[in-house]
Amino acid sequence: MDQSKKQSAIKEGTLNILNGISMGVIAALVPAALLGQLMKALLGVMPTFAQMVINITTFTQSLLAAMAGFCAAYLFRMSMVEMCSVAAASMIGSGAITFKNGVITVAGTGDVINIGVTVTIAILVVKLVGKRLGSYTTILMPIVVLLIGGGLGTLTLSYVKMITTLIGTIVMTFTKLQPLLMSVLIGMSFAAMIVSQISSVGIGVAIGLSGVASGAANLGITGAAYTLAIMSYSVNGMGTTLAHFIGTPKIQMANILEKPKLFIPVLVSSGISGLLAAIFNIQGTPNSAGFGFSGLIGPLAAYAKMTPGAASILLLTVLYVVYPVALGFLMKWIFIDRTHFASVEDLRIAV
């Protein structure tokens, strides 16, 4: 294989893994984002049904790694046993499963960065040993991929978490700056995280981001989500467009990492949106920071910190819906229609 073909194969493989993770994110996180707050509101009316839906959607989030691994393997056109093996290894290496005193606990989504690492290792193992196993593939493939892919994934997990800790430390320094500058930088930081493999929610909880800083994180993510949705609505269906802000803009991760210039409109819109948190004193909690508009978690957390009433609801509607929609159309006009800095095709999502 010559150099150009090798580079092309590496690029295609990387995009397959990123797209697989993006699809896994949609399948695992969107149900909880759409139904979570609604079911909590219905707990007093239909407690059994509402709690059942909450339990189902919460557990589904913990399957993100398996779904991401399965989707990535599918994009590599693997066989069923190979896809299942990659999915299982991804789940083991994600960190969502813990073993203690003979008890197996499944909680959280796991570390998305390490999910990517584990998926990559598992797929490489399949590619290396797949044809060598012959008629024993069905028996040996799950064992080999689980032990090597899943095993190495568990070993890299603690080191990958150091990256998350470092990022959290950097973001924490922003909270010590002047409020307006802090809000801009935090809005941009969390927007960059939400479209990458870094968990914005995990960072928010880890550093205890609260008050205006938490509000800036959510408004920054919201601005980025609406911008990506509006810039790409002409090439993506209505459902995919809505998934950007009702679910998560992380579905654009593969496109943005393939074309890093797309970070520019994302950062511009998120910086402006984050600034509004300081201007209007929009707050939040560590547990809400990093969600943005998803599941209405950001707006509801902000409302809980405000004086209840129509004025607060109107302000939040403007900041979380009206303003980001207008900003999204402005970003589209500047970066796509006017300057041709980017193309709508850059943001097409293959579902």
C-alpha positions as CSV (number, residue, x, y, z in Angstrom):
1,M,0.0,0.0,0.0
2,D,1.5,3.3,-1.0
3,Q,1.7,6.3,1.3
4,S,-1.4,8.1,-0.1
5,K,-3.6,5.0,0.1
6,K,-2.3,4.4,3.7
7,Q,-3.2,8.0,4.7
8,S,-6.6,7.6,3.1
9,A,-7.3,4.4,4.9
10,I,-6.3,5.9,8.3
11,K,-8.5,8.9,7.7
12,E,-11.5,6.7,6.7
13,G,-10.9,4.5,9.7
14,T,-10.7,7.5,12.1
15,L,-13.9,9.0,10.7
16,N,-15.7,5.6,11.0
17,I,-14.8,5.5,14.7
18,L,-15.8,9.1,15.3
19,N,-19.1,8.6,13.4
20,G,-19.7,5.4,15.3
21,I,-19.3,7.2,18.6
22,S,-21.6,10.1,17.4
23,M,-24.3,7.6,16.5
24,G,-23.9,5.8,19.8
25,V,-24.3,9.2,21.6
26,I,-27.6,9.8,19.8
27,A,-29.0,6.4,20.5
28,A,-27.9,6.4,24.1
29,L,-28.5,9.9,25.3
30,V,-31.4,11.4,23.3
31,P,-34.1,9.2,24.9
32,A,-33.2,10.5,28.4
33,A,-32.8,14.0,27.1
34,L,-36.3,14.0,25.5
35,L,-38.2,12.1,28.2
36,G,-36.2,12.7,31.5
37,Q,-37.7,16.0,32.7
38,L,-41.2,15.1,31.3
39,M,-41.2,11.9,33.3
40,K,-40.0,13.6,36.5
41,A,-42.9,16.0,36.1
42,L,-45.3,13.1,35.8
43,L,-44.0,11.2,38.8
44,G,-46.8,12.6,41.0
45,V,-49.5,11.7,38.4
46,M,-48.3,8.3,37.0
47,P,-45.5,7.3,39.4
48,T,-45.1,3.6,38.2
49,F,-45.0,4.4,34.5
50,A,-42.9,7.6,34.9
51,Q,-40.3,5.8,37.1
52,M,-40.1,2.9,34.7
53,V,-39.4,5.2,31.8
54,I,-36.8,7.1,33.9
55,N,-35.1,3.8,34.8
56,I,-35.1,2.6,31.2
57,T,-33.6,5.8,29.7
58,T,-31.1,6.2,32.6
59,F,-29.8,2.6,32.0
60,T,-29.7,3.2,28.2
61,Q,-27.3,6.1,28.8
62,S,-24.9,3.6,30.3
63,L,-24.9,1.6,27.1
64,L,-23.3,4.4,25.2
65,A,-20.0,2.6,24.9
66,A,-21.5,-0.6,23.5
67,M,-23.6,1.3,21.0
68,A,-20.6,3.3,19.9
69,G,-18.5,0.2,19.5
70,F,-21.3,-1.6,17.5
71,C,-21.9,1.4,15.2
72,A,-18.1,1.9,14.6
73,A,-17.7,-1.9,13.8
74,Y,-20.8,-1.7,11.5
75,L,-19.1,1.2,9.5
76,F,-16.1,-1.1,9.1
77,R,-18.5,-3.7,7.6
78,M,-17.6,-6.3,10.2
79,S,-19.5,-9.5,10.7
80,M,-22.1,-9.9,13.5
81,V,-19.7,-11.7,15.9
82,E,-17.0,-9.0,15.2
83,M,-19.5,-6.2,15.9
84,C,-20.6,-7.8,19.1
85,S,-17.0,-8.4,20.2
86,V,-16.1,-4.7,19.6
87,A,-19.2,-3.6,21.5
88,A,-18.5,-5.8,24.5
89,A,-14.8,-4.6,24.6
90,S,-15.9,-1.0,24.4
91,M,-18.3,-1.5,27.3
92,I,-15.5,-3.0,29.4
93,G,-13.0,-0.3,28.7
94,S,-15.5,2.6,29.1
95,G,-15.4,2.8,32.8
96,A,-19.2,2.6,33.0
97,I,-18.8,-0.8,34.6
98,T,-17.1,-1.3,38.0
99,F,-16.3,-4.5,39.9
100,K,-16.1,-4.3,43.7
101,N,-16.4,-7.1,46.2
102,G,-18.1,-9.4,43.7
103,V,-20.7,-6.8,42.8
104,I,-21.0,-5.4,39.2
105,T,-22.2,-1.9,39.0
106,V,-23.2,-0.1,35.8
107,A,-23.5,3.7,36.1
108,G,-22.9,6.7,33.9
109,T,-21.8,6.8,30.3
110,G,-18.2,6.1,30.9
111,D,-15.3,8.2,29.6
112,V,-16.0,9.0,26.0
113,I,-12.3,9.6,25.2
114,N,-11.4,6.1,26.5
115,I,-14.4,4.7,24.6
116,G,-12.7,6.0,21.5
117,V,-9.4,4.5,22.5
118,T,-10.9,1.1,23.3
119,V,-13.0,1.0,20.1
120,T,-9.8,1.7,18.2
121,I,-7.9,-1.1,19.9
122,A,-10.7,-3.6,19.5
123,I,-11.1,-2.8,15.8
124,L,-7.4,-3.2,15.3
125,V,-7.4,-6.6,17.0
126,V,-10.3,-7.7,14.8
127,K,-8.4,-6.6,11.7
128,L,-5.2,-8.3,12.8
129,V,-6.6,-11.7,13.9
130,G,-9.9,-12.0,12.1
131,K,-8.8,-14.0,9.1
132,R,-6.3,-16.1,11.1
133,L,-8.9,-17.7,13.3
134,G,-10.6,-19.5,10.4
135,S,-13.5,-21.7,11.5
136,Y,-12.8,-20.9,15.1
137,T,-13.8,-17.2,14.6
138,T,-17.2,-17.6,16.3
139,I,-15.7,-19.2,19.4
140,L,-12.4,-17.3,19.7
141,M,-13.1,-13.8,18.4
142,P,-15.2,-12.6,21.4
143,I,-12.5,-13.9,23.8
144,V,-9.5,-12.4,22.0
145,V,-11.2,-9.0,21.5
146,L,-12.5,-8.9,25.0
147,L,-9.2,-9.8,26.6
148,I,-7.0,-7.6,24.5
149,G,-9.3,-4.7,23.5
150,G,-11.3,-4.6,26.7
151,G,-8.2,-5.3,28.9
152,L,-6.1,-2.6,27.3
153,G,-9.0,-0.2,27.6
154,T,-9.2,-0.7,31.3
155,L,-5.5,-0.1,31.6
156,T,-5.7,3.2,29.6
157,L,-8.7,4.4,31.5
158,S,-6.8,5.9,34.5
159,Y,-4.4,7.7,32.2
160,V,-7.1,9.1,30.0
161,K,-8.9,10.4,33.1
162,M,-5.8,12.5,33.8
163,I,-6.6,14.4,30.6
164,T,-10.0,15.1,31.8
165,T,-8.6,16.3,35.2
166,L,-6.1,18.6,33.4
167,I,-8.9,20.1,31.3
168,G,-11.0,20.6,34.4
169,T,-8.1,22.4,36.1
170,I,-7.7,24.7,33.2
171,V,-11.4,25.5,33.1
172,M,-11.3,26.1,36.8
173,T,-8.8,28.9,36.4
174,F,-11.3,30.8,34.2
175,T,-13.7,31.1,37.2
176,K,-11.1,33.4,38.9
177,L,-11.2,35.9,36.1
178,Q,-13.4,39.0,35.7
179,P,-17.1,37.8,35.3
180,L,-17.6,39.0,31.7
181,L,-14.3,37.4,30.5
182,M,-15.0,34.3,32.6
183,S,-18.4,33.8,31.0
184,V,-17.0,34.2,27.5
185,L,-14.2,31.7,28.1
186,I,-16.3,29.1,29.9
187,G,-19.0,29.3,27.2
188,M,-16.4,28.7,24.5
189,S,-14.7,25.9,26.6
190,F,-17.8,23.9,27.2
191,A,-19.0,24.4,23.6
192,A,-15.6,23.0,22.4
193,M,-16.0,20.0,24.8
194,I,-19.6,19.3,23.8
195,V,-18.5,18.7,20.2
196,S,-15.5,16.6,21.1
197,Q,-14.9,13.4,23.0
198,I,-14.7,15.2,26.3
199,S,-17.6,15.0,28.7
200,S,-18.8,18.5,29.4
201,V,-21.1,17.2,32.1
202,G,-18.3,15.2,33.7
203,I,-16.1,18.3,33.8
204,G,-18.8,20.5,35.3
205,V,-19.4,18.0,38.1
206,A,-15.7,17.3,38.7
207,I,-14.8,21.0,39.3
208,G,-18.1,21.9,41.0
209,L,-19.0,24.5,38.5
210,S,-21.9,26.6,39.9
211,G,-23.5,30.0,39.8
212,V,-22.9,32.2,36.7
213,A,-20.1,30.0,35.6
214,S,-22.5,27.1,35.3
215,G,-25.0,29.3,33.5
216,A,-22.3,30.5,31.0
217,A,-21.4,26.8,30.3
218,N,-25.1,26.0,29.5
219,L,-25.7,29.1,27.4
220,G,-22.4,28.5,25.5
221,I,-23.4,25.0,24.7
222,T,-26.9,26.2,23.7
223,G,-25.5,28.8,21.3
224,A,-23.2,26.2,19.7
225,A,-26.0,23.7,19.4
226,Y,-28.4,26.0,17.7
227,T,-25.7,27.3,15.4
228,L,-24.8,23.8,14.2
229,A,-28.4,22.9,13.8
230,I,-29.3,26.0,11.7
231,M,-26.1,25.9,9.7
232,S,-26.8,22.3,8.7
233,Y,-30.6,22.1,8.5
234,S,-30.7,22.2,4.7
235,V,-28.8,18.9,4.5
236,N,-30.0,17.1,7.6
237,G,-33.6,16.0,8.2
238,M,-35.8,17.8,10.8
239,G,-35.2,15.1,13.4
240,T,-31.5,15.3,13.1
241,T,-31.7,19.1,13.2
242,L,-33.7,19.0,16.4
243,A,-31.4,16.4,17.9
244,H,-28.6,19.1,18.0
245,F,-30.2,21.0,20.8
246,I,-32.9,18.7,22.2
247,G,-30.3,15.9,22.4
248,T,-26.7,16.9,22.0
249,P,-24.5,18.7,19.4
250,K,-21.9,16.0,20.0
251,I,-23.5,14.3,16.9
252,Q,-21.4,16.7,14.8
253,M,-18.2,15.5,16.5
254,A,-16.9,13.6,13.5
255,N,-17.5,16.5,11.1
256,I,-15.9,19.1,13.3
257,L,-12.8,17.0,14.1
258,E,-12.5,16.2,10.4
259,K,-12.7,19.9,9.5
260,P,-11.4,21.9,12.5
261,K,-12.3,25.2,10.9
262,L,-15.9,24.5,12.0
263,F,-14.8,25.2,15.5
264,I,-14.7,28.9,14.5
265,P,-18.5,29.6,14.2
266,V,-19.0,27.3,17.2
267,L,-16.6,29.3,19.4
268,V,-17.9,32.7,18.2
269,S,-21.6,31.8,18.9
270,S,-20.8,30.2,22.3
271,G,-18.6,33.0,23.4
272,I,-21.3,35.6,22.7
273,S,-23.9,33.3,24.4
274,G,-21.8,32.7,27.4
275,L,-21.3,36.5,27.9
276,L,-25.1,36.8,28.4
277,A,-24.9,34.7,31.6
278,A,-22.8,37.4,33.3
279,I,-25.0,40.2,31.9
280,F,-28.3,38.7,33.0
281,N,-27.0,36.7,36.0
282,I,-28.0,33.3,34.6
283,Q,-26.9,30.7,37.0
284,G,-26.8,26.9,37.4
285,T,-25.4,24.0,39.5
286,P,-22.5,21.6,39.0
287,N,-25.0,18.9,38.0
288,S,-26.6,21.1,35.3
289,A,-23.4,22.5,33.9
290,G,-22.6,20.9,30.6
291,F,-26.2,20.0,29.5
292,G,-27.1,23.2,27.7
293,F,-30.7,23.1,26.4
294,S,-30.8,19.3,26.4
295,G,-33.7,18.0,28.4
296,L,-34.4,21.6,29.5
297,I,-31.9,20.9,32.3
298,G,-30.0,24.2,31.7
299,P,-33.1,26.4,31.6
300,L,-34.8,24.7,34.6
301,A,-31.6,25.0,36.7
302,A,-31.4,28.7,35.9
303,Y,-35.1,29.2,36.7
304,A,-34.6,27.6,40.1
305,K,-32.1,30.3,40.9
306,M,-34.4,33.2,39.7
307,T,-37.5,34.9,41.1
308,P,-40.4,32.7,40.0
309,G,-42.8,34.4,37.6
310,A,-43.6,35.3,34.0
311,A,-40.6,37.8,33.7
312,S,-38.1,35.0,34.5
313,I,-39.8,32.6,32.1
314,L,-39.8,35.2,29.3
315,L,-36.1,36.0,29.9
316,L,-35.1,32.3,29.8
317,T,-37.2,31.8,26.6
318,V,-35.4,34.6,24.9
319,L,-31.9,33.5,26.1
320,Y,-32.4,29.7,25.4
321,V,-34.6,29.9,22.3
322,V,-35.2,33.2,20.5
323,Y,-31.7,34.6,20.8
324,P,-29.7,31.4,19.9
325,V,-32.0,30.9,16.9
326,A,-31.3,34.4,15.7
327,L,-27.5,34.0,16.4
328,G,-27.5,30.7,14.5
329,F,-29.0,32.3,11.4
330,L,-26.4,35.1,11.7
331,M,-23.6,32.5,11.9
332,K,-25.0,30.8,8.9
333,W,-25.1,34.0,6.9
334,I,-21.6,35.0,7.9
335,F,-19.7,31.7,7.6
336,I,-21.7,29.9,4.9
337,D,-23.7,32.3,2.8
338,R,-21.5,35.4,2.8
339,T,-17.9,34.3,3.2
340,H,-18.2,30.7,2.1
341,F,-15.9,29.9,5.0
342,A,-17.7,26.6,5.3
343,S,-20.2,24.5,3.4
344,V,-23.4,23.0,4.5
345,E,-22.0,19.7,3.2
346,D,-19.3,19.9,5.9
347,L,-22.1,19.4,8.5
348,R,-24.0,16.6,6.8
349,I,-24.7,13.7,9.2
350,A,-25.1,10.2,7.8
351,V,-27.7,8.4,9.9
